[in-house]
Amino acid sequence: MLSRRNFLKNSTMASALTVAAPVSGFSILHKNLQPEDELIGHGGYKYKVDKGWAKIGVNSTPLFNCHEMVQDSKGRLIMLGDNIHNNILVFDKSGKLLDSWGTSWPGGHGLSISKEGEEDFLLLVDCGYYQDRTGKWNAQAGQVIKTDLNGRILFTIGHPRTIGIYNDTEKFMPTETAVAPNGDIYVADGYGSDYIIQYNSKGQYIRHFGGHNNSNKEHNLVNAHGVAIDKRDKNNPTLICTSREENCFKVFTLDGKFLHRIDTPGMYVCRAVPDGENIYAGVCWSKDEAGKRNANTGFVTVLDAGNKVISNPGGNAPVYKGNTLQPTLQAPEKVFQHCHDVCVDEDKNLYICQWNANHSSPIKLTRV
């Protein structure tokens, strides 16, 4: 398996299975975190860290991993995790818990939001990869679920084998979705066969691309962990796909034609989050100076309108030689463990969800 699965099965399995008992705030690495009043980030993108933003309790609202977060039209912040006591948590911007629901998705991983008329809808992804009560990791076929904001299921998208576009040997373990302006749904099979699969708004298949076997290797994806619609050019929206093992994003047209790549050397980036002129992304791991990926080395990265990295909250400052970004490492002051997603509110504050971070709740970064 790619990425997280190899990570868990090999050298870090032990640490993943011997974490401290769940806590409602932050990890046992708290002593290594920066002081509350110290800023992280670079240039005009600096932030104050609020580690106690989420007002939840370990007994009433237990967490495993906080995978992703989106903001709805009412300004509420909706988080998806993989604890079946409460897959979905809904917060206001002060961190107060407003609602919780969802008990069926042990592999809760990807979360997108779409607006249809005056109503918001969610696309949840259960990647099919989950840890049971004994600590054993299990894999099964994943699924995509469309719901309203109250959790009412409208339809699901299952294994593409059932409609004849995967063969029996191709795994389907989706990680993310994105919704185009016309309502088309793009599913990233990031833990499965690395295709991006395009469906219409009703979940009917249109095409798929990416994967591993293109004649031009630039068109391949390796751990297609994320997918996002980039509408920064309003007249020419594109699709930003994560190729995490290659430390890059790859940009395609909405009908699957490869355009170019955005390299993020040393950074194992999750999904791109376009907002305004910027792209934000969680970095799950970074490489050390010897080029080795290590646990607990995540941070956040911010790109400008020209796709140049301009700030790395929790990481070292970006360094360019000519037009080439140099490998970026986590900063010595350990703020994050494994950043999995970034949600940006209207004030440009960030909410960071983490995987494998000792059951920590989302962290707020207040823009200063």
Summary of the structure (lengths in Angstrom):
residues: 368
radius of gyration: 18.8
end to end distance: 40.4
largest distance: 55.3
contacts: 1269
relative contact order: 0.16
helix: 7%
strand: 42%
